[in-house]
């Protein structure tokens, strides 16, 4: 199993990366477009493509349907997985709010 992520908009403020983080946490590789923040999330644990080239998307999907290729990405994504652990996320969010509160006081 893998995910496909193409934002419906090309605006840099797209915030639909929560689903991608969930895929990473569950060690599932993804094919993402090269727009918005998606490449920053996936890095080398998936495939980053031009959102406007449907032929290359088809080739990438075929590539990941091969179990050997999928396994290689699953090994790589396991290295990124811990960055998306719920406790890491909660710690970062709390730290962010604590800094805001501290700076306001």
C-alpha angles and dihedrals in degrees: 000000000000138000135243117212122186115154116229088226134045094216114125090229094069107138102187095113096105091088090050090052088053091052090050092048089053090048095245117144121227142204108226137179120250092241132092119003097316097103090053090057100045101034108163094343092087144009122285116203143175105267091218099057110082094177093061090048090056091051091048092051090050089049093055093045086069105092093217092055092043091052091052091055092045090057091050094045092053087066091057095040098089091058087067100045112134093238091052091050093048091048091052093047093048090047090052093052093043089055091050092050092046092050091049094053 
